[in-house]
Amino acid sequence: MQAEDTYIKEQEQSKDTEKKKKKHINSVNYKGFGKKTNIFFNILIGIFAFSCVFPFIFIVILSFSDETAMVVNGYQLIPETWSFDGYRYLAQMGDQILQALFVTVFVTVVGTLINTTLTSSYAYAISRKDFKFRKFFTMFALVTMLFSAGLVPGYIVMTSLLGLKDTIWALILPMAMSPFNIIVMRTFFIRSVPPAIIESARIDGAGELRTFWKIVLPLAVPGIATISLFAAIGFWNDWFNALLYIQSDNLMPLQYVLMQIQSNIEFMIENAGMSSMIGTAGIPKEATRMAMVVISTLPIALSYPFFQKYFISGLTIGGVKE
């Protein structure tokens, strides 16, 4: 009887232990934000997001404002009089602006392709541990981030040595490679492409070029999208290379043409000598300036959503320097 009682007690104890274990597993909780805290942070982030977008919305509204009303009342969120004078003034130079827009789009597309190809190839080479000169070429890229030859040597190389003055390549080649993007892509390749995959491709008979094209690049799409966006923004906003190397009107990019238009407006207003006569003089200075900001910013801003889904993962993985 004692043995049976002992056996029953042990069975009951084992059941209690199992219940405690199940209860312990079922009682896993995690702490999260409460409802009020969520609402507070949503409102806070919403205010921050709106503060980022609002300046551009305000500029778009000002670009449709009447020049005389802006001179009299200042900048208004809801203009007293709406007007298309700024865009009409720019439309008078339609052919020149369209030609400059074509040059900018060509430079941005071709330059981004070249920049992405060279940067990815260089970064992949120095990310491979079996590459003999990886340390030398890594240091070579890092040194160019810290030290530059300067404006005069660069101008001599582009004009006298390469003979690229007043050519479209003078707008592309100076930004064909970016040391910062090389380091980002190198880290991305190291963290995202396992060496075992490269070894497997090599065992299956794939060469280095085929491994890079068929295996590595498809795995590195977020990183490539990130550096492509960086390169595209750089080419789109560039006007300094045009100032240095371009003399022909048909090779001038959009940003440089808009800067020239702004300088011409300032010149005409200074010659008129009467800022109060801006509206009657038929030169919508402020509206034209805002319209130029909209024209130069809107296309590249619209391209961002297409890169956004890759941008965060590409930047966070590749941004860690190893």
Phi, psi and chi 1 to 4 in degrees:
 res  aa     phi    psi   chi1   chi2   chi3   chi4
   1 MET       -  -40.9  -69.6  -63.8  -69.5      -
   2 GLN   -63.1  -38.1  -69.7 -178.4   -9.2      -
   3 ALA   -64.2  -40.6      -      -      -      -
   4 GLU   -65.0  -41.3  -70.3 -179.7   -1.6      -
   5 ASP   -62.1  -41.6  -67.2  -19.9      -      -
   6 THR   -62.8  -41.9  -54.5      -      -      -
   7 TYR   -63.1  -42.4  176.7   74.6      -      -
   8 ILE   -64.5  -40.7  -68.2  170.8      -      -
   9 LYS   -63.2  -41.2  -72.4 -179.0 -180.0  178.0
  10 GLU   -64.1  -38.8  -71.5  177.1   -6.3      -
  11 GLN   -64.2  -41.7  -69.3  -66.1  -36.3      -
  12 GLU   -65.8  -40.7  -70.9  176.9   -8.5      -
  13 GLN   -63.1  -39.8  -71.7  177.5   -6.3      -
  14 SER   -65.9  -37.4   63.2      -      -      -
  15 LYS   -64.9  -41.7  -71.4  179.8 -179.9  178.9
  16 ASP   -62.4  -38.6  -67.8  -21.5      -      -
  17 THR   -63.9  -43.1  -54.7      -      -      -
  18 GLU   -62.5  -39.8  -70.3  179.9   -0.8      -
  19 LYS   -63.3  -41.5  -73.5 -179.2  179.6  179.0
  20 LYS   -62.9  -40.4  -72.6 -179.9  179.6  177.6
  21 LYS   -63.5  -46.8  -73.0 -178.3  178.0  177.5
  22 LYS   -62.1  -40.3  -70.1 -179.2 -179.7  177.7
  23 LYS   -64.3  -37.4 -173.6  177.8  179.7 -179.4
  24 HIS   -65.2  -40.4  177.1   69.5      -      -
  25 ILE   -69.6  -39.6  -66.4  171.7      -      -
  26 ASN   -73.7  -13.2  -67.5  -29.8      -      -
  27 SER   -97.7   18.5   64.2      -      -      -
  28 VAL   -69.4  123.2  171.9      -      -      -
  29 ASN  -125.7  157.6  -67.6  -40.8      -      -
  30 TYR  -133.2  147.2   63.7   91.5      -      -
  31 LYS   -92.0  128.9  -67.9 -176.5  178.7  179.2
  32 GLY  -130.8  177.6      -      -      -      -
  33 PHE   -68.9  141.2  -70.0  133.3      -      -
  34 GLY   -73.7  174.7      -      -      -      -
  35 LYS   -62.3  -43.8 -173.9  176.8  180.0 -179.0
  36 LYS   -66.7  -38.4  -67.5 -178.2  179.6  178.3
  37 THR   -66.1  -40.4  -51.4      -      -      -
  38 ASN   -59.9  -44.4  -86.8  -31.4      -      -
  39 ILE   -62.0  -41.1  -66.1  173.6      -      -
  40 PHE   -62.6  -47.0  171.2   74.9      -      -
  41 PHE   -70.7  -33.6  -80.7  109.1      -      -
  42 ASN   -62.3  -42.7  -77.0  -29.3      -      -
  43 ILE   -64.8  -41.7  -66.4  173.9      -      -
  44 LEU   -63.0  -46.5 -173.5   65.0      -      -
  45 ILE   -67.5  -35.4  -66.2  173.1      -      -
  46 GLY   -63.0  -41.9      -      -      -      -
  47 ILE   -63.6  -42.2  -67.2  172.6      -      -
  48 PHE   -63.2  -44.1  176.5   74.1      -      -
  49 ALA   -63.5  -41.3      -      -      -      -
  50 PHE   -65.2  -36.9 -178.2   74.1      -      -
  51 SER   -65.7  -25.7   66.6      -      -      -
  52 CYS   -77.3  -37.0  -65.1      -      -      -
  53 VAL   -86.2  -29.9  177.7      -      -      -
  54 PHE   -57.1  -43.0  177.1   74.1      -      -
  55 PRO   -57.0  -40.3  -26.4   35.6      -      -
  56 PHE   -69.1  -39.7 -175.1   71.3      -      -
  57 ILE   -61.2  -41.0  -63.1  174.4      -      -
  58 PHE   -63.8  -39.3 -168.0   40.1      -      -
  59 ILE   -66.6  -38.9  -73.9  175.4      -      -
  60 VAL   -61.4  -43.0  173.0      -      -      -
  61 ILE   -63.2  -44.0  -66.5  173.3      -      -
  62 LEU   -64.2  -30.8  -67.4  176.4      -      -
  63 SER   -67.0  -19.3   68.2      -      -      -
  64 PHE  -103.5   15.6  -69.0  102.3      -      -
  65 SER   -93.1  152.7  -58.6      -      -      -
  66 ASP   -73.8  138.1 -179.1   70.5      -      -
  67 GLU   -65.0  -44.0 -176.1   69.8   18.2      -
  68 THR   -63.1  -41.2  -54.9      -      -      -
  69 ALA   -64.3  -36.0      -      -      -      -
  70 MET   -68.7  -36.7  -88.3 -162.5  -71.2      -
  71 VAL   -66.6  -38.9  172.3      -      -      -
  72 VAL   -79.3  -47.6  174.7      -      -      -
  73 ASN  -101.4   -9.5  -57.8  -39.1      -      -
  74 GLY    80.5 -170.9      -      -      -      -
  75 TYR   -72.6  129.0  -64.4  154.7      -      -
  76 GLN  -125.8  140.4  -67.6  178.6  -50.1      -
  77 LEU   -67.1  -37.4 -173.3   59.4      -      -
  78 ILE  -116.9  100.6  -59.1  177.0      -      -
  79 PRO   -61.8  148.2  -18.7   30.7      -      -
  80 GLU   -68.7  -36.6 -176.6  177.3  -25.8      -
  81 THR  -136.3  128.7  -52.3      -      -      -
  82 TRP   -87.8  148.5  -64.3   89.2      -      -
  83 SER  -157.0  151.1  173.5      -      -      -
  84 PHE  -107.5   19.0  -68.0   90.4      -      -
  85 ASP   -60.0  -38.1  -71.7  -14.7      -      -
  86 GLY   -61.8  -45.7      -      -      -      -
  87 TYR   -71.4  -34.1  -67.2   95.7      -      -
  88 ARG   -64.2  -39.2  -72.4 -162.4 -170.2   97.9
  89 TYR   -64.5  -40.3 -175.0   79.7      -      -
  90 LEU   -70.1  -31.9  -68.4  177.3      -      -
  91 ALA   -66.7  -24.3      -      -      -      -
  92 GLN   -62.0  -25.7  -66.2  174.8    3.3      -
  93 MET  -105.6   38.0  -55.1  165.0 -145.4      -
  94 GLY   -56.6  -47.4      -      -      -      -
  95 ASP   -62.2  -43.3  -65.5  -21.7      -      -
  96 GLN   -65.0  -42.1 -173.2 -179.0    6.7      -
  97 ILE   -69.2  -40.0  -70.7 -179.0      -      -
  98 LEU   -63.7  -41.4  -73.4  177.9      -      -
  99 GLN   -62.7  -42.7  175.3   65.6   23.0      -
 100 ALA   -65.8  -37.6      -      -      -      -
 101 LEU   -65.2  -40.3 -179.1   62.0      -      -
 102 PHE   -62.4  -44.0  172.7   75.9      -      -
 103 VAL   -61.2  -43.6  171.5      -      -      -
 104 THR   -64.9  -43.5  -60.3      -      -      -
 105 VAL   -63.6  -43.1  171.4      -      -      -
 106 PHE   -62.0  -47.6  178.2   81.9      -      -
 107 VAL   -62.7  -40.8  168.8      -      -      -
 108 THR   -65.9  -45.9  -58.8      -      -      -
 109 VAL   -68.5  -52.7  173.0      -      -      -
 110 VAL   -66.2  -43.3  176.3      -      -      -
 111 GLY   -63.1  -39.8      -      -      -      -
 112 THR   -66.2  -40.9  -58.5      -      -      -
 113 LEU   -61.8  -45.7  -71.7  175.2      -      -
 114 ILE   -65.7  -45.4  -66.5  175.3      -      -
 115 ASN   -61.2  -44.6 -176.7  -70.3      -      -
 116 THR   -66.4  -40.5  -55.9      -      -      -
 117 THR   -64.8  -49.8  -56.8      -      -      -
 118 LEU   -66.7  -42.1  -63.8  178.9      -      -
 119 THR   -64.6  -44.6  -59.5      -      -      -
 120 SER   -65.1  -42.2  -59.0      -      -      -
 121 SER   -63.1  -46.5  -55.0      -      -      -
 122 TYR   -62.9  -45.0 -165.4  106.4      -      -
 123 ALA   -66.5  -38.1      -      -      -      -
 124 TYR   -65.7  -39.0  174.2   65.5      -      -
 125 ALA   -62.8  -46.2      -      -      -      -
 126 ILE   -79.8   -6.6   62.4  175.5      -      -
 127 SER   -86.8  -15.0   70.4      -      -      -
 128 ARG   -83.6  123.6  -66.1  -79.0  -60.6  -86.2
 129 LYS   -69.7  -22.0  -67.7 -177.3  179.0  179.1
 130 ASP   -87.9    4.3   53.9  -10.5      -      -
 131 PHE   -81.1  121.1 -180.0   49.2      -      -
 132 LYS   -62.5  -38.9 -174.3  177.2  179.3 -179.2
 133 PHE  -104.7   27.4  -57.2  103.3      -      -
 134 ARG   -63.3  -38.6   60.8 -170.8  -63.8  -98.3
 135 LYS   -67.1  -40.2  -69.7 -175.0  178.5  178.9
 136 PHE   -63.2  -48.6  168.7   77.0      -      -
 137 PHE   -72.2  -25.9  -75.9  105.1      -      -
 138 THR   -67.1  -46.2  -58.5      -      -      -
 139 MET   -64.5  -35.5  -70.3  -58.4  -60.4      -
 140 PHE   -60.6  -41.0 -171.7   77.9      -      -
 141 ALA   -71.1  -39.9      -      -      -      -
 142 LEU   -66.0  -38.2  -70.5  173.6      -      -
 143 VAL   -62.5  -38.3  167.0      -      -      -
 144 THR   -69.6  -19.7   56.8      -      -      -
 145 MET   -74.0  -32.1  -70.0  178.2   63.8      -
 146 LEU   -90.8  -35.6  -57.9  175.1      -      -
 147 PHE  -127.8  140.8  -53.4  100.2      -      -
 148 SER  -126.2  155.7   64.8      -      -      -
 149 ALA   -69.8  -25.8      -      -      -      -
 150 GLY   108.5  172.7      -      -      -      -
 151 LEU   -71.7  -44.4 -176.6   61.9      -      -
 152 VAL   -66.6  -48.8  174.3      -      -      -
 153 PRO   -59.4  -39.6  -24.6   34.7      -      -
 154 GLY   -62.7  -39.9      -      -      -      -
 155 TYR   -66.2  -40.9 -178.4   82.9      -      -
 156 ILE   -64.9  -41.3  -67.0  173.3      -      -
 157 VAL   -63.7  -44.6  169.1      -      -      -
 158 MET   -68.9  -38.5  -70.0  -64.2  -64.5      -
 159 THR   -92.2  -50.8   56.4      -      -      -
 160 SER   -85.4  -45.6  -58.9      -      -      -
 161 LEU   -77.4  -48.5 -173.3   62.2      -      -
 162 LEU   -94.3  -17.8  -60.6  178.3      -      -
 163 GLY    63.1   38.8      -      -      -      -
 164 LEU  -101.8    9.7  -63.5  177.7      -      -
 165 LYS   -64.2  136.8 -173.0  174.3 -177.3  179.4
 166 ASP    62.0   36.4 -154.4   23.9      -      -
 167 THR  -126.4  161.6   64.4      -      -      -
 168 ILE   -67.0  -26.3 -166.0   71.0      -      -
 169 TRP   -70.3  -19.7  -64.0  107.2      -      -
 170 ALA   -67.2  -18.8      -      -      -      -
 171 LEU   -91.8  -14.0  -58.6  175.5      -      -
 172 ILE  -105.9  -51.2  -63.3  174.5      -      -
 173 LEU   -63.7  -35.7  -67.2 -175.5      -      -
 174 PRO   -59.5  -21.9  -26.3   36.2      -      -
 175 MET  -118.3   28.5  -62.2 -167.7  -61.0      -
 176 ALA   -71.6  -23.6      -      -      -      -
 177 MET  -135.9  145.4  -68.9 -173.6   73.9      -
 178 SER  -127.1  116.9  168.9      -      -      -
 179 PRO   -58.8  -37.3  -22.1   32.1      -      -
 180 PHE   -62.4  -45.4  176.4   79.3      -      -
 181 ASN   -65.2  -32.5  -69.4  -12.5      -      -
 182 ILE   -62.5  -45.1  -71.3  173.4      -      -
 183 ILE   -65.7  -40.5  -59.8  -58.1      -      -
 184 VAL   -61.0  -46.5  170.6      -      -      -
 185 MET   -70.5  -35.4  -80.8  -53.3  -62.5      -
 186 ARG   -59.4  -47.9  168.4 -173.0  165.4  -86.1
 187 THR   -63.4  -38.0  -52.5      -      -      -
 188 PHE   -63.2  -44.0 -168.8   90.4      -      -
 189 PHE   -62.6  -42.4  -76.3  133.5      -      -
 190 ILE   -63.2  -40.6  -67.9  174.6      -      -
 191 ARG   -87.1  -22.0  -64.8  174.8   61.6   88.4
 192 SER  -110.9  -18.3  -58.5      -      -      -
 193 VAL  -112.8  104.4 -178.2      -      -      -
 194 PRO   -65.1  138.8  -19.5   31.3      -      -
 195 PRO   -60.7  -26.7  -22.6   32.1      -      -
 196 ALA   -62.6  -34.7      -      -      -      -
 197 ILE   -65.8  -41.6  -68.0 -178.6      -      -
 198 ILE   -65.4  -40.2  -60.8  174.6      -      -
 199 GLU   -64.6  -40.2  -70.1  -64.7  -29.3      -
 200 SER   -63.3  -42.3  -60.1      -      -      -
 201 ALA   -63.3  -38.1      -      -      -      -
 202 ARG   -66.7  -40.6 -177.1 -179.6  -64.0  171.4
 203 ILE   -62.5  -36.6  -67.4  171.9      -      -
 204 ASP   -75.9   -0.9  -69.9  -20.6      -      -
 205 GLY    99.9    5.6      -      -      -      -
 206 ALA   -76.3  138.6      -      -      -      -
 207 GLY   -80.3  178.6      -      -      -      -
 208 GLU   -64.1  -43.7  -69.3  -67.4  -16.7      -
 209 LEU   -66.2  -41.6 -174.8   60.3      -      -
 210 ARG   -68.6  -38.2 -171.1  171.3 -175.3  179.1
 211 THR   -61.5  -42.9  -57.9      -      -      -
 212 PHE   -65.9  -41.9  177.6   66.0      -      -
 213 TRP   -77.7  -42.1 -178.1 -104.9      -      -
 214 LYS   -92.0  -29.5  -65.4  -72.7 -174.4  179.4
 215 ILE  -107.1  -52.3  -54.3  -65.1      -      -
 216 VAL   -75.0  -48.8  176.3      -      -      -
 217 LEU   -59.9  -43.5  -74.0 -174.9      -      -
 218 PRO   -60.3  -29.4  -26.4   36.1      -      -
 219 LEU   -79.1  -14.8  -64.9  174.3      -      -
 220 ALA  -109.3   23.2      -      -      -      -
 221 VAL   -59.5  -44.2  170.4      -      -      -
 222 PRO   -59.5  -42.0  -24.7   35.6      -      -
 223 GLY   -66.1  -41.5      -      -      -      -
 224 ILE   -66.0  -39.3  -67.8  173.5      -      -
 225 ALA   -62.9  -36.9      -      -      -      -
 226 THR   -66.6  -49.1  -58.0      -      -      -
 227 ILE   -71.2  -26.6   64.0  169.5      -      -
 228 SER   -65.3  -40.3  -62.6      -      -      -
 229 LEU   -65.2  -43.4 -179.4   61.7      -      -
 230 PHE   -57.7  -46.8  -71.8  157.9      -      -
 231 ALA   -66.6  -41.9      -      -      -      -
 232 ALA   -62.6  -41.9      -      -      -      -
 233 ILE   -63.9  -40.6  -67.6  174.7      -      -
 234 GLY   -62.5  -46.0      -      -      -      -
 235 PHE   -67.7  -39.1  -79.3  108.2      -      -
 236 TRP   -65.7  -40.2 -177.5  -89.8      -      -
 237 ASN   -87.6   -4.3  -68.7  -31.6      -      -
 238 ASP   -74.1  129.8  178.1   58.7      -      -
 239 TRP  -132.1  -15.4   57.3  -91.5      -      -
 240 PHE   -69.3  -39.1 -170.4   66.1      -      -
 241 ASN   -63.5  -36.2  -73.7  -38.7      -      -
 242 ALA   -64.6  -38.3      -      -      -      -
 243 LEU   -62.6  -35.5  177.5   66.0      -      -
 244 LEU   -81.5  -43.7  -69.8  176.8      -      -
 245 TYR  -113.1  -17.1  -54.4  120.2      -      -
 246 ILE  -104.2  131.8  -60.1  -59.0      -      -
 247 GLN  -120.4  -28.4  -66.0  177.4  -25.7      -
 248 SER   -75.1  138.4  -58.2      -      -      -
 249 ASP   -64.9  -33.0  -67.0  -22.3      -      -
 250 ASN   -78.4   -0.2   59.6  -14.6      -      -
 251 LEU  -112.9    3.9  -68.1  178.1      -      -
 252 MET   -79.9  132.5  -69.4 -179.2  178.4      -
 253 PRO   -76.8  169.5   27.5  -32.9      -      -
 254 LEU   -61.2  -45.1 -179.9   64.1      -      -
 255 GLN   -61.1  -38.6  -50.1  -67.7  -13.1      -
 256 TYR   -71.4  -38.4 -173.4   65.4      -      -
 257 VAL   -64.7  -43.1  169.2      -      -      -
 258 LEU   -62.8  -37.3  -65.5  178.0      -      -
 259 MET   -65.8  -37.4 -169.8  179.9   67.5      -
 260 GLN   -65.9  -41.0  -80.6 -171.1  -34.9      -
 261 ILE   -61.6  -42.9  -67.1  173.4      -      -
 262 GLN   -61.7  -41.3  176.6   64.5   27.4      -
 263 SER   -65.4  -38.9  -60.3      -      -      -
 264 ASN   -65.0  -39.6  -68.0  -22.6      -      -
 265 ILE   -62.5  -45.3  -67.8  174.9      -      -
 266 GLU   -59.9  -40.3  -64.2  -74.8  -10.2      -
 267 PHE   -64.7  -43.7  177.2   76.0      -      -
 268 MET   -67.0  -36.6  -74.1 -173.3  -74.8      -
 269 ILE   -69.0  -39.3  -69.7  173.2      -      -
 270 GLU   -64.4  -37.6  -73.3  177.7    2.3      -
 271 ASN   -69.3  -35.4  -79.1   -9.8      -      -
 272 ALA   -66.5  -37.6      -      -      -      -
 273 GLY    75.4    7.5      -      -      -      -
 274 MET  -136.1   96.1  -65.3  179.8  -68.0      -
 275 SER   -64.4  -25.8   58.4      -      -      -
 276 SER   -72.3  -11.9   60.7      -      -      -
 277 MET   -99.6   15.4  -63.7  -65.0  -69.7      -
 278 ILE   -60.0  -46.5  -70.1  172.3      -      -
 279 GLY   -64.8  -43.2      -      -      -      -
 280 THR   -76.4  -20.3   56.4      -      -      -
 281 ALA   -77.1   -7.5      -      -      -      -
 282 GLY    79.0   17.6      -      -      -      -
 283 ILE  -116.3   95.4  -55.1  174.4      -      -
 284 PRO   -75.3   84.9   27.6  -31.8      -      -
 285 LYS   -61.9  -57.6  175.2 -173.2  172.4 -174.8
 286 GLU   -67.6  -44.5  -63.5  -62.5  -29.4      -
 287 ALA   -62.3  -39.2      -      -      -      -
 288 THR   -65.9  -40.1  -56.1      -      -      -
 289 ARG   -61.8  -44.2  179.6 -177.0  -63.6  172.1
 290 MET   -67.1  -38.3  -58.2  -56.7  169.6      -
 291 ALA   -63.5  -36.8      -      -      -      -
 292 MET   -65.1  -38.2  -73.1 -168.7  -66.3      -
 293 VAL   -63.5  -42.1  173.0      -      -      -
 294 VAL   -64.3  -46.4  174.0      -      -      -
 295 ILE   -63.7  -39.2  -69.1  174.0      -      -
 296 SER   -79.7  -22.4   61.0      -      -      -
 297 THR  -100.5  -36.0  -53.2      -      -      -
 298 LEU   -59.9  -46.6 -168.2   60.6      -      -
 299 PRO   -60.1  -44.9  -24.2   35.3      -      -
 300 ILE   -72.2  -30.2 -162.2   68.5      -      -
 301 ALA   -68.5  -35.3      -      -      -      -
 302 LEU   -70.1  -22.7  -68.2  177.6      -      -
 303 SER   -78.4  -17.9   68.2      -      -      -
 304 TYR   -60.9  -43.3  179.1   75.6      -      -
 305 PRO   -56.9  -29.0  -26.3   35.7      -      -
 306 PHE   -70.9  -23.0  -62.4   99.6      -      -
 307 PHE  -100.0  -12.2  -66.2   90.3      -      -
 308 GLN   -61.2  -37.9 -164.3  -91.2  -20.7      -
 309 LYS   -68.6  -22.8   64.0  178.2 -180.0  179.5
 310 TYR   -95.6  -19.4  -58.3  111.9      -      -
 311 PHE   -64.7  -45.7 -171.6   73.7      -      -
 312 ILE   -66.6  -50.3  -63.4  175.0      -      -
 313 SER   -65.4  -38.7   60.0      -      -      -
 314 GLY   -65.7  -40.7      -      -      -      -
 315 LEU   -75.3  -38.3 -168.5   60.7      -      -
 316 THR   -72.2  -37.9   51.2      -      -      -
 317 ILE   -73.0  -46.0  -64.8  175.5      -      -
 318 GLY   -80.7  -12.5      -      -      -      -
 319 GLY   -78.9  -14.5      -      -      -      -
 320 VAL   -81.2  119.5  179.9      -      -      -
 321 LYS   -86.9  125.5  -53.1  -60.5 -178.6  -67.0
 322 GLU  -123.5      -  -69.2 -176.8  -14.4      -
